[in-house]
Amino acid sequence: MVKIRLSRFGSAHNPHYRIVVADARRPRDGGYIENLGHYDPRKTSDTHIKIDAERAAHWIAQGAQPTATAKRLLKSQGVKF
């Protein structure tokens, strides 16, 4: 099963996340199929969230299942389910 989920990067106490399309069997920070964008939960910049909505909609149409957090972020950027 293919999932749209968050992959953590950044240093200790400074989390940043990539929004990625990955096989559900892969580890959280392991390899992924495609990078859809990024998310900074600390909101340290004006662009704390950036998602390629067109590619996200494409993957959802192909059957990718977003996790709860990814779904919330995708909705905030106007991606339809």
Residue frames relative to the residue before (quaternion, step in Angstrom):
aa qw qx qy qz dx dy dz
M 1.0000 0.0000 0.0000 0.0000 0.00 0.00 0.00
V 0.3065 -0.7416 0.5727 0.1677 3.56 -1.01 0.85
K 0.0970 -0.8038 0.5868 0.0158 3.56 -0.93 0.97
I 0.2900 -0.6677 0.6466 0.2280 3.51 -1.33 0.46
R 0.1654 0.8035 -0.5442 0.1756 3.55 -0.52 1.17
L 0.5553 -0.5960 0.4669 0.3441 3.55 -1.36 0.05
S 0.1288 -0.7511 0.6440 0.0674 3.52 -1.12 0.78
R 0.3409 -0.7867 0.4830 0.1780 3.59 -0.59 1.15
F 0.1184 0.7319 -0.6695 0.0452 3.50 -1.20 0.73
G 0.4792 0.6209 -0.5009 0.3661 3.58 -1.21 0.19
S 0.5853 -0.6044 0.4167 0.3441 3.55 -1.26 0.30
A 0.7114 -0.4162 0.3322 0.4586 3.56 -1.32 0.03
H 0.8412 0.1186 -0.1434 0.5077 3.56 -1.00 0.93
N 0.6980 0.3567 -0.2677 0.5603 3.60 1.23 0.39
P 0.0092 0.8569 -0.5154 0.0096 3.59 0.56 1.11
H 0.0069 0.7178 -0.6961 -0.0062 3.51 -1.26 0.70
Y 0.1753 -0.7986 0.5707 0.0761 3.56 -1.08 0.67
R 0.2763 -0.6853 0.6434 0.1999 3.50 -1.22 0.64
I 0.2878 -0.7024 0.6195 0.2000 3.55 -1.11 0.71
V 0.0266 0.8444 -0.5247 0.1054 3.53 -0.34 1.30
V 0.3553 -0.6456 0.6229 0.2626 3.50 -1.41 0.30
A 0.1251 0.8069 -0.5607 0.1373 3.58 -0.61 1.13
D 0.5631 -0.5455 0.4948 0.3748 3.50 -1.32 0.39
A 0.5341 -0.6658 0.4229 0.3043 3.60 -0.87 0.95
R 0.6570 0.5286 -0.3157 0.4351 3.61 1.13 -0.51
R 0.5700 0.5961 -0.3840 0.4150 3.60 1.23 -0.24
P 0.5701 -0.5842 0.4378 0.3769 3.62 -1.14 0.49
R 0.7114 -0.4825 0.3044 0.4104 3.57 -1.22 0.53
D 0.8006 0.2474 -0.1181 0.5328 3.58 0.82 -0.98
G 0.4171 0.7193 -0.4592 0.3128 3.57 1.23 0.37
G 0.7813 -0.3238 0.2449 0.4741 3.53 -1.27 -0.35
Y 0.1321 -0.7855 0.6012 0.0644 3.53 -1.17 0.57
I 0.5834 -0.5969 0.4335 0.3396 3.54 -1.29 0.37
E 0.7989 -0.1074 0.1192 0.5797 3.56 0.85 -1.00
N 0.3457 -0.7044 0.5848 0.2060 3.54 -1.14 0.74
L 0.2080 -0.8149 0.5332 0.0918 3.60 -0.64 1.14
G 0.7829 -0.2257 0.1676 0.5549 3.59 1.15 -0.40
H 0.3844 -0.7061 0.5366 0.2564 3.55 -1.23 -0.42
Y 0.1518 -0.7736 0.6124 0.0586 3.55 -1.31 0.44
D 0.1212 -0.7679 0.6276 0.0413 3.55 -0.93 1.02
P 0.2782 -0.8054 0.4960 0.1672 3.63 -0.20 1.20
R 0.6449 0.5227 -0.3290 0.4501 3.61 1.18 -0.39
K 0.3022 -0.7986 0.4708 0.2217 3.57 1.33 -0.15
T 0.1994 0.8226 -0.5036 0.1734 3.57 0.88 0.99
S 0.7659 0.2307 -0.1644 0.5772 3.62 1.24 -0.12
D 0.6678 -0.4988 0.3636 0.4160 3.56 -1.29 0.19
T 0.7385 0.3358 -0.2028 0.5484 3.57 1.09 -0.67
H 0.0579 0.8408 -0.5348 0.0602 3.58 0.62 1.10
I 0.7661 0.1452 -0.1380 0.6107 3.58 1.27 -0.21
K 0.0694 0.7729 -0.6251 0.0836 3.53 -0.94 0.98
I 0.0513 0.7974 -0.5941 0.0925 3.56 -0.67 1.15
D 0.3744 -0.6741 0.5882 0.2437 3.55 -1.10 0.78
A 0.2609 -0.8249 0.4847 0.1285 3.56 0.06 1.35
E 0.6212 0.5562 -0.3423 0.4332 3.59 1.03 -0.73
R 0.6908 0.4550 -0.2753 0.4898 3.59 0.91 -0.91
A 0.6145 0.5374 -0.3513 0.4584 3.60 1.04 -0.69
A 0.6542 0.4995 -0.3090 0.4764 3.59 0.94 -0.85
H 0.6081 0.5511 -0.3424 0.4574 3.58 1.08 -0.74
W 0.7013 0.4627 -0.2803 0.4642 3.59 0.81 -0.97
I 0.6218 0.5206 -0.3483 0.4701 3.61 1.02 -0.67
A 0.6400 0.5165 -0.3183 0.4714 3.59 1.03 -0.77
Q 0.6700 0.4844 -0.2897 0.4822 3.59 1.15 -0.60
G 0.6462 -0.5580 0.3096 0.4187 3.61 1.26 -0.03
A 0.4127 0.7004 -0.4885 0.3171 3.62 1.19 0.18
Q 0.2680 -0.7713 0.5630 0.1274 3.56 -0.96 0.93
P 0.2791 -0.7664 0.5468 0.1890 3.63 -0.62 1.02
T 0.4735 -0.6225 0.5285 0.3300 3.57 -1.15 0.58
A 0.7158 -0.4554 0.3010 0.4354 3.59 -1.26 0.25
T 0.6892 0.4668 -0.2844 0.4757 3.59 0.87 -0.92
A 0.6470 0.5074 -0.3233 0.4684 3.58 0.94 -0.83
K 0.6312 0.5361 -0.3305 0.4526 3.59 1.00 -0.78
R 0.6407 0.5205 -0.3160 0.4678 3.59 0.98 -0.84
L 0.6793 0.4837 -0.2883 0.4706 3.59 0.93 -0.88
L 0.6437 0.5192 -0.3187 0.4631 3.58 0.99 -0.81
K 0.6398 0.5208 -0.3199 0.4658 3.59 0.98 -0.82
S 0.6466 0.5292 -0.3222 0.4450 3.59 0.99 -0.81
Q 0.7089 0.4192 -0.2442 0.5120 3.59 1.21 -0.49
G 0.6018 -0.6325 0.3296 0.3593 3.59 1.26 0.24
V 0.4045 0.6962 -0.4982 0.3217 3.60 1.15 0.43
K 0.3304 -0.7552 0.5415 0.1654 3.58 -0.86 1.02
F 0.2657 -0.7669 0.5668 0.1414 3.57 -1.12 0.73
